[in-house]
Amino acid sequence: MNFEFNDDQRMLRDQARRFLLDKSPPEVVRETLETEQPYDKDLWRQFGEMGWLGAAIPEAYGGSGLGHLELCVLAEELGRALAPTPFASSIYLGAEALMVAGSEEQKQGYLPDIATGEAIWCLALSEGPRPATEANIAASVSNGKLSGEKLPVADGDIANRAIVVAKDGGAAGLYIVDLNGAGVERTTVETMDPTRSQARLVFTDAPAEKLGDEGWPLLERIQDRAAVLIAFEQVGGAETALDMAKEYALGRFAFGRPIAGYQAIKHRLADMYIQIELARSNSYYGAWALSTDAAELPVAAATARVSATEAYHFASKENIQIHGGMGFTWEFNCHLYYRRARHLALVLGSQRRWKDRLIRALERRNAA
Amino acid sequence: MDFDDTQEEAAFRVKVRDFLANNAEAKASAKRNAGTGWNKDEALAAARTWQAKKFDGGFAGLTMPTEYDGQGLSPIMQVIYSQEEGNYVVPRGVYEIGLGMCIPTMFAYATEEQKQRYAKPALRGEEIWCQLFSEPAGGSDLAGLRTRAERDGDADDADWIINGQKIWTSGAQFSDYAILVTRSDFDVPKHKGLTFFFLSMKSPGVEVRPIKQVSGASNFNEVYFTDVRIPDSQRLGAVGEGWKVSLTTLMNERFAVGIAPAPDFEEIFDLVRETELEDGPALDNAMVRDRLADWYVRQQGLKNAHFRTMTALSRGGTPGPESSINKVVSATKYQDISFFGMEMQEMAGVITDPDIAAMDGLFQTGALSSPGYRIAGGTDEILRNIIAERVLGLPQDVRLDKEGAFRDLPTGRD
């Protein structure tokens, strides 16, 4: 039984944690929150230089060729630090999609720039406030030209390229579109979590290049991979929220003693810990499935996603509650985690949809 | 990351599988046996036979020292054994407390001669042990116990006379020996007046009465002591240090407290798949799917957390208080799934008759048994305190019982 990260991976985690404590503390995250700046460019550049962006990209395509377990380790730390960068869009979705479905030429052409951070990618799927199902996709492709509207698209305002889900005839497919090219209009939209940028993309006969042949099943495969990585971000964020709540409760005195001594507070902190332990353990299983390309990945990914979303939701809201009135101020950092928890809970689709997807995966496994 | 055994673990697993295949009946399905009804004579005889087989096969007392007929193996081997044994129908519930809690306490505090005398018959299953801890006045607050131990005379090694009552004692009705914590001094602070013993359950003055539970079953007992005599040589630890000895026992309990029984996710998933609701198959109902997903991720979270614990054990670590999450999560899940299974059977869900109720009344049985799982071996509340204090390092509650004589503490409404 070896269900734990190895020594090298833990060393990477410690390095990443130290680096991010120094370079992405809450004061720095707030620069993205409180200004028009869409992401922390300096941080992003350093991620490229340190080989983090290419952690799971093979050396042949300009990556550092470490692997997906290393990427999971980094994801947890990025989540812990609320790193205001397009990491998830460009790496968990963009690079993963290219590695799963790209032609040799596409991989050679696109991955090296993603690994350095020079290029930023994103996934354009949602078309407004309705479930992003294949039936609901209205964006269309005809003769290699893509038209339609996508809203919201995480990092759509800063990305160079998008993988756009659109229909050529009846079935949905994945298409690569140069967002700086013809036929693309983009506007930043205000969201719950300004530390993560989102946009409305309008395509009018934009030149589009096909990615893979599988269409919707391919999209789900990519989402499964991203779900595991985002689950690690969620676990990291939830754990920080728990640590904050605990430290505050230990230092805050009421009725003559620290509030951390009252069972109403202790039991809530214990419940946060329980949820995070379950989510972390499920995320480890997801990491194993991702790194070994196991047939279990759809079940493992949905399990990790559902429990990590629940844990971060719970930890981030109860962190505010335990801080009392101060937790509701702009000045305290509680809302940074609350915002990010909501962002991550929706960025790959709602909890309701992932629970449904989990049961579907279990039905399929049962039928097999 | 992988789920592979080390070479040594793999070799041990092969031995275990071989032993089980030759000595026990493989389970027909994954459904777990709730373990009720083991006070019947046949069940007890079967348990004795099985324990003797384990001893002869070299699988009893896996983590106990070899000089007392244990196997001297690391905790990971115990986990491997339990995993494999879980695939077989074997009698359970008779020896867990004795071998999991009483004998380890004896190892820590008994004399060499006593260890030689008592370990082997316990491991062979010839002598059964129980644990006399909880009292009507001391459950979660165990140190509130009032069973009185008094010296018979002034000699340093005078016998002790015990009077009082214990409760919630599993297996007392068929046990041969017991460990017992008592109050030997009512005039010192609560935790300083306790003294710990072991005794024969056949001692004159010991009376065992079964407790009828909500479920109708009787898995626990009350044990009454009327002038029960215990030689001073059967004292474990110093006079007044019974609390320290109790903590040794309870530390072992934490490892022994397991996961709640079926119905779990598999059973509710099976039931849902064969249930038709007013608007079609239950499995197509969004609310039903939502609940199923919740239980699945909790079940898997515990399973995967267990893999992490196994990894730590495999690298030589010991399980810590974090294993307290097992029972908190699984007992509530057990209760919720039981209720939901009844809900799926609509008005007929109330029927307990196993010939009528789905899955032989598994969900109804669960509804009546699950409240006990949220209490036994540490209540939900105590386990959350353990997580808060021992894992997260939060302060204890303000205590009103740490100073002054025990006899002066308030014991209830006037």
HADDOCK unambig.tbl for C-alpha pairs under 7 A between the chains (distance, minus, plus):
assign (segid A and resid 1 and name CA) (segid B and resid 2 and name CA) 6.30 0.50 0.50
assign (segid A and resid 1 and name CA) (segid B and resid 3 and name CA) 4.46 0.50 0.50
assign (segid A and resid 1 and name CA) (segid B and resid 4 and name CA) 4.89 0.50 0.50
assign (segid A and resid 1 and name CA) (segid B and resid 5 and name CA) 5.15 0.50 0.50
assign (segid A and resid 1 and name CA) (segid B and resid 310 and name CA) 6.72 0.50 0.50
assign (segid A and resid 1 and name CA) (segid B and resid 311 and name CA) 5.41 0.50 0.50
assign (segid A and resid 2 and name CA) (segid B and resid 1 and name CA) 5.30 0.50 0.50
assign (segid A and resid 2 and name CA) (segid B and resid 2 and name CA) 5.14 0.50 0.50
assign (segid A and resid 2 and name CA) (segid B and resid 3 and name CA) 5.77 0.50 0.50
assign (segid A and resid 2 and name CA) (segid B and resid 4 and name CA) 6.87 0.50 0.50
assign (segid A and resid 2 and name CA) (segid B and resid 311 and name CA) 5.41 0.50 0.50
assign (segid A and resid 3 and name CA) (segid B and resid 1 and name CA) 5.19 0.50 0.50
assign (segid A and resid 3 and name CA) (segid B and resid 2 and name CA) 6.04 0.50 0.50
assign (segid A and resid 3 and name CA) (segid B and resid 3 and name CA) 6.62 0.50 0.50
assign (segid A and resid 3 and name CA) (segid B and resid 307 and name CA) 6.15 0.50 0.50
assign (segid A and resid 3 and name CA) (segid B and resid 308 and name CA) 5.52 0.50 0.50
assign (segid A and resid 3 and name CA) (segid B and resid 311 and name CA) 5.85 0.50 0.50
assign (segid A and resid 4 and name CA) (segid B and resid 1 and name CA) 6.17 0.50 0.50
assign (segid A and resid 4 and name CA) (segid B and resid 308 and name CA) 6.54 0.50 0.50
assign (segid A and resid 4 and name CA) (segid B and resid 311 and name CA) 6.95 0.50 0.50
assign (segid A and resid 5 and name CA) (segid B and resid 1 and name CA) 6.70 0.50 0.50
assign (segid A and resid 260 and name CA) (segid B and resid 394 and name CA) 6.00 0.50 0.50
assign (segid A and resid 260 and name CA) (segid B and resid 395 and name CA) 6.54 0.50 0.50
assign (segid A and resid 261 and name CA) (segid B and resid 394 and name CA) 6.55 0.50 0.50
assign (segid A and resid 261 and name CA) (segid B and resid 395 and name CA) 5.06 0.50 0.50
assign (segid A and resid 261 and name CA) (segid B and resid 396 and name CA) 5.92 0.50 0.50
assign (segid A and resid 261 and name CA) (segid B and resid 397 and name CA) 5.48 0.50 0.50
assign (segid A and resid 262 and name CA) (segid B and resid 397 and name CA) 6.52 0.50 0.50
assign (segid A and resid 266 and name CA) (segid B and resid 385 and name CA) 6.94 0.50 0.50
assign (segid A and resid 266 and name CA) (segid B and resid 388 and name CA) 5.57 0.50 0.50
assign (segid A and resid 267 and name CA) (segid B and resid 384 and name CA) 5.56 0.50 0.50
assign (segid A and resid 267 and name CA) (segid B and resid 385 and name CA) 6.75 0.50 0.50
assign (segid A and resid 267 and name CA) (segid B and resid 388 and name CA) 6.83 0.50 0.50
assign (segid A and resid 269 and name CA) (segid B and resid 388 and name CA) 6.84 0.50 0.50
assign (segid A and resid 270 and name CA) (segid B and resid 384 and name CA) 5.66 0.50 0.50
assign (segid A and resid 270 and name CA) (segid B and resid 387 and name CA) 5.77 0.50 0.50
assign (segid A and resid 270 and name CA) (segid B and resid 388 and name CA) 5.32 0.50 0.50
assign (segid A and resid 274 and name CA) (segid B and resid 325 and name CA) 6.23 0.50 0.50
assign (segid A and resid 278 and name CA) (segid B and resid 298 and name CA) 6.74 0.50 0.50
assign (segid A and resid 278 and name CA) (segid B and resid 301 and name CA) 4.25 0.50 0.50
assign (segid A and resid 278 and name CA) (segid B and resid 302 and name CA) 6.34 0.50 0.50
assign (segid A and resid 278 and name CA) (segid B and resid 305 and name CA) 6.77 0.50 0.50
assign (segid A and resid 279 and name CA) (segid B and resid 301 and name CA) 6.50 0.50 0.50
assign (segid A and resid 281 and name CA) (segid B and resid 301 and name CA) 5.59 0.50 0.50
assign (segid A and resid 281 and name CA) (segid B and resid 304 and name CA) 5.07 0.50 0.50
assign (segid A and resid 281 and name CA) (segid B and resid 305 and name CA) 5.03 0.50 0.50
assign (segid A and resid 282 and name CA) (segid B and resid 300 and name CA) 6.71 0.50 0.50
assign (segid A and resid 282 and name CA) (segid B and resid 301 and name CA) 5.23 0.50 0.50
assign (segid A and resid 282 and name CA) (segid B and resid 304 and name CA) 6.08 0.50 0.50
assign (segid A and resid 285 and name CA) (segid B and resid 304 and name CA) 6.77 0.50 0.50
assign (segid A and resid 288 and name CA) (segid B and resid 1 and name CA) 6.14 0.50 0.50
assign (segid A and resid 303 and name CA) (segid B and resid 297 and name CA) 5.50 0.50 0.50
assign (segid A and resid 307 and name CA) (segid B and resid 297 and name CA) 6.15 0.50 0.50
assign (segid A and resid 355 and name CA) (segid B and resid 290 and name CA) 6.01 0.50 0.50
assign (segid A and resid 355 and name CA) (segid B and resid 293 and name CA) 5.45 0.50 0.50
assign (segid A and resid 356 and name CA) (segid B and resid 289 and name CA) 6.30 0.50 0.50
assign (segid A and resid 356 and name CA) (segid B and resid 290 and name CA) 6.88 0.50 0.50
assign (segid A and resid 358 and name CA) (segid B and resid 293 and name CA) 6.68 0.50 0.50
assign (segid A and resid 359 and name CA) (segid B and resid 289 and name CA) 6.54 0.50 0.50
assign (segid A and resid 359 and name CA) (segid B and resid 293 and name CA) 6.39 0.50 0.50
